[in-house]
Amino acid sequence: MLTYTVELPALDGRDALGFLAALGVVRLLRDEARIDARLSYDETTGCALLHSPLAAVEEIVDALVGVIRAIPDDGVIPGVPATFPIAKQGMEPDPMRVPRDQFRRFVTDLVSKHPEPALSRWLSVLVTDLAVDAKGRVALTPLTAPAGQQSLRSMFSKPLEEVRRDPPTLIREALTRWRRVDGYTGEYLDHRVLRSAADHPSGVSVEAGVPGATWLAIMALPLLRLSGNGTAVQATLWHTVPGRRQPVMTWPLWRQPLDPAGITTLLEHPDVRPGLVAKEVTVSRSSWQPLDVFAVAGAARRPIEGRKSAGVLAPIAIRTTDRR
């Protein structure tokens, strides 16, 4: 079978949202569209390169739109029951965030009703009882930053609602040229969603996210394992660095086309883990050549003034060194 290499110019791997969205593209094509797809990055531009039987951006868009249209009208995730994640009722707490001592029963009941492997896979990357939040509830993936009445289900439903307005256009824009939508939080995966009054034509501060890229980024979650050490969350991409209060998100860019299993293996490789040198987040490049890595990038949550959430993902500088 012929394999084509197609550049996705809007998915800059040096940017947290662009990187996550590229992972979402390759996972959706492999797991949902059943298309043999692999991912690498252009060493000059940092943009995602998709390697697959799809010869052009429009063919990639068509395949991804097919996945969206296969989701039931009342569903929010492809390949799982429409009721997952469980919706919250009114002002009640998010039913997905149960106290730790209730989690095993919660999982048993949920899986007995819905034994599909895809649901169990999604559940395992969304919540874990190997860590707890400040209220003693099971911990969420650090890619979430719920605020107010947001819930795990709304993290999926809001981007999908926007994308469903015009799937071909919004997915094409996600891959080629981002267009921001006013009043959309982007699930705080992108610091640029916060636009001050000086940044917006109306002269009013308005949040403006990229729905297509956000939806693709969230679809990457099954590639990012979630665990904990009994107290704190441990997750693929996220690292606790001595001397920093908040964990940092770091990731490599690579030349060799990788399938989803290869991507997860590389992201979790110990030779791309960061440390702290002279108060700078640092990654050793001594093992990059055998890994075919050519760059690393990073981000961390930046609190939002006046908001009770983990904050937005904002870029941080990563220093590289030849020392291990």
C-alpha positions in Angstrom: 0.0 0.0 0.0 1.3 3.5 -0.9 2.1 5.7 2.0 2.0 9.5 1.6 3.5 12.2 3.8 1.2 15.1 4.4 2.2 18.2 6.4 -0.4 19.6 8.8 0.8 23.2 9.0 -1.4 24.3 11.9 -0.2 21.5 14.2 3.1 23.0 15.4 4.7 20.3 17.6 6.4 23.0 19.7 3.0 24.2 20.9 1.1 22.2 23.5 -2.2 22.3 21.8 -0.7 21.7 18.4 1.3 18.7 19.7 -1.7 17.2 21.5 -4.0 17.7 18.4 -1.5 15.9 16.2 -1.5 12.9 18.6 -5.3 13.0 18.4 -5.2 12.9 14.6 -3.1 9.8 14.5 -5.0 8.0 17.2 -8.4 8.6 15.7 -7.2 7.5 12.3 -5.7 4.3 13.7 -8.3 3.4 16.4 -11.5 4.7 14.9 -11.1 5.0 11.1 -8.8 1.8 11.0 -6.3 3.6 8.8 -2.6 2.8 9.1 -1.3 6.2 10.2 2.0 7.3 11.7 3.3 10.6 13.0 6.6 12.5 12.8 7.7 16.2 12.8 9.4 18.4 10.3 12.9 19.3 11.7 12.8 22.7 10.1 9.2 23.9 10.8 8.3 21.7 13.8 5.0 20.9 12.1 3.3 17.5 12.2 3.8 15.1 9.3 1.2 12.4 8.8 2.3 9.2 7.1 -0.7 7.2 5.8 -2.5 6.0 2.7 -4.3 9.4 2.7 -2.7 11.6 0.0 -3.9 15.0 0.9 -5.3 17.2 3.7 -8.8 16.8 2.3 -8.7 13.0 2.6 -7.5 13.3 6.2 -10.4 15.7 6.9 -12.9 13.3 5.3 -11.7 10.4 7.5 -11.9 12.5 10.7 -15.3 13.9 9.8 -16.4 10.3 9.3 -15.4 9.5 12.9 -17.3 12.6 14.2 -20.5 11.6 12.3 -20.3 8.1 13.7 -20.7 9.4 17.3 -24.4 9.1 18.3 -26.2 12.4 18.6 -26.3 12.1 22.4 -22.8 10.8 22.7 -19.5 12.7 23.1 -16.7 10.1 22.6 -16.3 7.8 19.5 -16.5 4.1 20.2 -18.0 4.2 23.7 -21.6 4.3 25.1 -23.3 7.6 24.6 -23.8 8.0 28.4 -20.0 8.1 29.1 -18.7 10.1 30.8 -21.7 10.3 33.1 -23.4 13.7 33.0 -23.8 15.8 36.1 -27.3 16.8 37.2 -27.8 20.5 37.9 -25.6 21.8 40.7 -24.7 18.4 41.9 -21.0 17.4 41.9 -19.5 15.7 38.9 -20.5 12.0 39.2 -17.2 10.9 37.7 -15.2 12.4 40.6 -16.2 10.1 43.4 -14.5 9.8 46.8 -11.6 7.3 46.7 -13.2 4.7 48.9 -16.2 4.6 46.5 -14.2 4.3 43.3 -13.8 0.5 43.0 -17.6 0.0 43.4 -18.2 2.8 40.9 -15.9 1.1 38.3 -17.4 -2.3 38.9 -20.9 -1.0 38.4 -20.0 1.0 35.3 -18.1 -1.8 33.6 -20.7 -4.4 34.4 -23.2 -2.2 32.5 -20.8 -1.3 29.7 -18.2 -4.0 29.3 -16.7 -2.5 26.1 -12.9 -2.4 26.2 -12.9 1.2 24.8 -14.8 2.5 27.8 -12.4 0.9 30.2 -9.5 2.4 28.3 -11.0 5.9 28.4 -11.9 5.6 32.1 -8.3 4.6 32.9 -6.9 7.8 31.4 -9.5 10.2 32.9 -9.6 9.3 36.6 -7.4 7.3 39.0 -7.7 6.3 42.7 -3.9 6.2 42.9 -4.1 9.9 43.7 -6.7 12.2 45.3 -7.7 15.9 45.0 -8.0 18.3 47.9 -11.5 16.9 48.7 -10.4 13.3 48.8 -11.9 12.5 45.4 -10.2 10.4 42.8 -7.8 12.5 40.7 -8.3 13.7 37.2 -5.8 13.6 34.3 -3.7 16.8 34.5 -4.9 17.7 31.0 -8.1 18.8 32.6 -8.6 22.2 34.3 -12.3 22.3 35.3 -13.7 25.5 36.6 -17.1 26.4 38.0 -19.7 23.8 36.9 -17.5 22.2 34.3 -17.3 18.4 34.4 -15.5 15.6 32.7 -18.4 15.2 30.3 -18.5 18.9 29.4 -14.8 18.7 28.5 -15.8 16.4 25.7 -19.3 17.8 24.9 -18.4 21.5 24.5 -15.7 21.1 21.8 -17.8 18.5 20.0 -20.8 20.8 20.0 -18.8 23.4 18.3 -17.2 21.1 15.8 -20.6 19.6 14.9 -21.7 23.0 13.6 -19.6 22.4 10.5 -17.2 19.4 10.8 -15.4 19.6 7.5 -14.6 23.3 7.9 -13.6 23.2 11.5 -11.4 20.1 11.2 -9.8 21.5 8.1 -9.0 24.7 10.0 -7.6 22.7 12.9 -5.1 21.1 10.5 -4.2 24.0 8.3 -5.0 27.4 9.8 -6.6 28.1 13.2 -9.5 30.4 13.6 -10.6 31.3 17.1 -14.2 31.2 18.3 -15.3 33.9 20.8 -16.8 32.7 24.0 -15.1 29.3 23.9 -12.6 28.3 26.6 -10.7 25.7 24.6 -10.7 23.6 27.8 -7.7 25.8 28.8 -5.3 23.7 26.7 -4.0 26.9 25.1 -2.9 30.1 26.9 -3.9 32.2 23.9 -7.5 31.6 24.7 -7.3 34.4 27.2 -7.7 37.6 25.1 -7.6 40.9 26.9 -9.7 43.9 25.9 -6.7 45.3 24.0 -6.5 42.1 22.0 -10.1 41.9 20.8 -11.7 44.1 18.2 -14.7 44.7 20.4 -12.5 46.2 23.2 -13.9 43.6 25.6 -12.0 40.7 27.2 -13.4 37.6 25.5 -12.1 34.0 25.7 -11.5 32.6 22.2 -10.4 29.0 21.6 -10.0 26.7 18.6 -12.7 24.1 18.8 -11.4 21.7 16.1 -7.8 21.6 17.5 -9.2 21.3 21.1 -11.4 18.3 20.1 -8.5 16.6 18.4 -6.3 17.2 21.4 -8.7 15.6 23.8 -9.0 12.6 21.5 -5.3 12.0 22.2 -6.0 11.1 25.9 -5.9 7.3 25.4 -2.2 7.6 24.5 -1.4 9.3 27.8 -1.4 6.9 30.7 -2.6 8.0 34.1 -1.4 6.8 37.5 -0.4 8.0 40.9 1.9 7.4 43.8 -0.9 7.2 46.4 -1.1 10.9 46.8 -0.1 12.8 43.7 -0.9 12.2 40.0 1.6 10.7 37.7 0.8 10.9 34.0 2.5 10.6 30.6 4.1 14.0 29.6 3.8 15.3 33.2 6.8 15.5 35.5 7.5 16.7 39.0 10.7 18.7 38.9 12.5 19.4 42.2 12.3 23.1 43.0 9.1 23.7 41.2 5.7 23.7 43.0 3.7 22.8 39.9 4.4 19.8 37.6 5.6 20.6 34.1 4.5 19.1 30.8 7.4 18.2 28.4 7.5 16.3 25.2 10.0 15.5 22.4 9.7 16.0 18.6 11.0 13.1 16.4 11.9 12.3 12.8 11.0 8.7 12.5 7.3 8.0 11.7 5.8 6.3 14.8 2.5 4.6 15.4 0.5 5.2 18.6 2.2 2.5 20.5 5.6 3.8 19.5 4.6 7.4 20.4 3.6 6.4 23.9 6.8 4.5 24.4 8.9 7.5 23.3 6.9 9.9 25.4 7.6 7.8 28.5 11.3 7.1 27.7 13.5 8.0 30.7 16.0 9.8 28.4 13.5 12.6 27.6 12.5 13.2 31.2 13.3 16.7 32.5 15.3 17.8 35.6 16.3 21.1 37.1 19.7 22.7 36.6 20.4 26.2 38.0 16.6 26.7 38.4 16.0 25.9 34.7 13.9 23.0 33.5 16.5 20.9 31.6 16.5 17.9 29.4 19.7 16.0 28.4 20.1 15.5 24.6 22.8 12.9 25.1 20.5 10.0 23.9 18.6 11.9 21.3 20.3 10.3 18.3 19.2 6.7 18.9 15.7 8.0 19.7 15.7 10.1 16.6 14.6 13.1 18.7 15.6 16.6 17.5 13.8 18.9 19.9 11.9 19.1 23.2 9.2 21.6 24.3 7.4 22.3 27.5 4.4 23.9 29.1 2.9 24.4 32.6 -0.4 25.5 34.0 -0.6 29.3 34.5 -3.3 30.4 37.1 -6.1 32.6 35.8 -6.7 35.6 38.0 -10.0 35.4 39.7 -10.7 31.8 38.6 -10.7 28.6 40.6 -9.1 26.2 38.2 -5.7 24.8 37.5 -5.2 27.5 34.9 -4.2 27.6 31.2 -1.4 25.6 29.6 1.3 28.1 28.8 4.8 27.5 27.2 7.9 27.3 29.4 11.5 27.4 28.4 13.3 24.1 28.2 17.1 24.1 28.4 19.0 21.3 26.7 22.4 19.9 27.8 24.8 17.3 26.6 25.2 15.9 30.1 23.1 13.1 31.5 
